[in-house]
Amino acid sequence: MPTITPSIQDRFAETLLIFRPTAGSIIIDLRYPIPEERLQVLSALGPARCFAVVTAANRMGQPQSDAENAAAHRRLEEAVSRTAAAAHPVDGVSPDMTHREAGFAVWVPEAAARSLAQQFRQLAYFWFDGERFWLVSCTGQARVPLPAGAGS
């Protein structure tokens, strides 16, 4: 079974997710367990407790130009508007704030989240199960609980 390589896991597992719903930003640092009050906010964001976080930036982990990423983001936004029960803008940001990828939290079944991420040639996506985030490979069945080392 294909796995998530350590370099990809390390890079994704250090992501800050910045949710930008109308009520203000919510920041989730995937390096640490989610505090109870943030779990409640996340669970109340959409029509269900479970959702995915997907981006269209940097296909297959390869840097793309700002113009290419912006065009891909617009296509993702169109796809999300057709397929998701609800969506919220989310940025995936490096801890030092030097790298940012725009994306969406999408309320779709997990199979649809995988399909959406694959359509936009992503290596992985995040899945929130109502209690924690998981890093899920688009190329196999690998799932890594976050924060890293949290167990399953």
MOMO-V701581 format. One record per residue. N is the residue number from 0. RES is the residue in one letter. PHI is phi as a letter, one per 30 degrees, with the letter a starting at -180 (NA if undefined). OMEGA is omega as a letter, one per 20 degrees, with the letter a starting at -180 (999 if undefined). Layout:
n:N res:RES phi:PHI omega:OMEGA
n:N res:RES phi:PHI omega:OMEGA
This chain:
n:0 res:M phi:NA omega:r
n:1 res:P phi:d omega:r
n:2 res:T phi:b omega:r
n:3 res:I phi:d omega:a
n:4 res:T phi:d omega:a
n:5 res:P phi:e omega:a
n:6 res:S phi:d omega:r
n:7 res:I phi:d omega:a
n:8 res:Q phi:e omega:a
n:9 res:D phi:d omega:a
n:10 res:R phi:d omega:a
n:11 res:F phi:d omega:a
n:12 res:A phi:d omega:r
n:13 res:E phi:c omega:a
n:14 res:T phi:d omega:r
n:15 res:L phi:c omega:r
n:16 res:L phi:c omega:a
n:17 res:I phi:c omega:r
n:18 res:F phi:d omega:a
n:19 res:R phi:c omega:r
n:20 res:P phi:d omega:a
n:21 res:T phi:d omega:a
n:22 res:A phi:d omega:a
n:23 res:G phi:j omega:a
n:24 res:S phi:d omega:r
n:25 res:I phi:b omega:a
n:26 res:I phi:c omega:r
n:27 res:I phi:c omega:r
n:28 res:D phi:c omega:a
n:29 res:L phi:d omega:r
n:30 res:R phi:d omega:a
n:31 res:Y phi:b omega:r
n:32 res:P phi:e omega:a
n:33 res:I phi:d omega:r
n:34 res:P phi:d omega:a
n:35 res:E phi:e omega:a
n:36 res:E phi:d omega:r
n:37 res:R phi:d omega:r
n:38 res:L phi:e omega:r
n:39 res:Q phi:d omega:r
n:40 res:V phi:d omega:r
n:41 res:L phi:e omega:a
n:42 res:S phi:d omega:a
n:43 res:A phi:c omega:a
n:44 res:L phi:d omega:a
n:45 res:G phi:b omega:a
n:46 res:P phi:d omega:r
n:47 res:A phi:b omega:a
n:48 res:R phi:d omega:a
n:49 res:C phi:c omega:r
n:50 res:F phi:a omega:r
n:51 res:A phi:c omega:r
n:52 res:V phi:c omega:a
n:53 res:V phi:b omega:r
n:54 res:T phi:b omega:r
n:55 res:A phi:c omega:a
n:56 res:A phi:d omega:r
n:57 res:N phi:h omega:a
n:58 res:R phi:e omega:r
n:59 res:M phi:h omega:r
n:60 res:G phi:i omega:a
n:61 res:Q phi:c omega:r
n:62 res:P phi:e omega:r
n:63 res:Q phi:b omega:r
n:64 res:S phi:d omega:r
n:65 res:D phi:e omega:a
n:66 res:A phi:d omega:r
n:67 res:E phi:d omega:r
n:68 res:N phi:d omega:r
n:69 res:A phi:d omega:r
n:70 res:A phi:d omega:r
n:71 res:A phi:d omega:r
n:72 res:H phi:d omega:r
n:73 res:R phi:d omega:r
n:74 res:R phi:d omega:r
n:75 res:L phi:d omega:r
n:76 res:E phi:e omega:r
n:77 res:E phi:d omega:r
n:78 res:A phi:d omega:a
n:79 res:V phi:d omega:a
n:80 res:S phi:d omega:r
n:81 res:R phi:d omega:a
n:82 res:T phi:c omega:a
n:83 res:A phi:c omega:r
n:84 res:A phi:d omega:r
n:85 res:A phi:a omega:r
n:86 res:A phi:a omega:r
n:87 res:H phi:b omega:r
n:88 res:P phi:d omega:r
n:89 res:V phi:b omega:r
n:90 res:D phi:c omega:r
n:91 res:G phi:c omega:a
n:92 res:V phi:b omega:r
n:93 res:S phi:d omega:a
n:94 res:P phi:e omega:r
n:95 res:D phi:d omega:r
n:96 res:M phi:i omega:a
n:97 res:T phi:c omega:r
n:98 res:H phi:b omega:a
n:99 res:R phi:b omega:r
n:100 res:E phi:b omega:r
n:101 res:A phi:d omega:r
n:102 res:G phi:a omega:a
n:103 res:F phi:b omega:r
n:104 res:A phi:d omega:a
n:105 res:V phi:b omega:r
n:106 res:W phi:c omega:r
n:107 res:V phi:b omega:r
n:108 res:P phi:d omega:a
n:109 res:E phi:d omega:r
n:110 res:A phi:d omega:r
n:111 res:A phi:d omega:r
n:112 res:A phi:d omega:r
n:113 res:R phi:d omega:a
n:114 res:S phi:d omega:r
n:115 res:L phi:d omega:r
n:116 res:A phi:d omega:r
n:117 res:Q phi:d omega:r
n:118 res:Q phi:e omega:a
n:119 res:F phi:c omega:r
n:120 res:R phi:h omega:r
n:121 res:Q phi:c omega:r
n:122 res:L phi:d omega:a
n:123 res:A phi:a omega:r
n:124 res:Y phi:b omega:r
n:125 res:F phi:c omega:r
n:126 res:W phi:b omega:r
n:127 res:F phi:c omega:a
n:128 res:D phi:c omega:a
n:129 res:G phi:j omega:r
n:130 res:E phi:b omega:a
n:131 res:R phi:a omega:r
n:132 res:F phi:c omega:r
n:133 res:W phi:b omega:r
n:134 res:L phi:c omega:a
n:135 res:V phi:c omega:r
n:136 res:S phi:d omega:r
n:137 res:C phi:d omega:a
n:138 res:T phi:c omega:r
n:139 res:G phi:a omega:a
n:140 res:Q phi:c omega:a
n:141 res:A phi:d omega:r
n:142 res:R phi:b omega:a
n:143 res:V phi:c omega:r
n:144 res:P phi:d omega:r
n:145 res:L phi:c omega:j
n:146 res:P phi:d omega:a
n:147 res:A phi:e omega:a
n:148 res:G phi:i omega:a
n:149 res:A phi:d omega:a
n:150 res:G phi:i omega:a
n:151 res:S phi:c omega:999
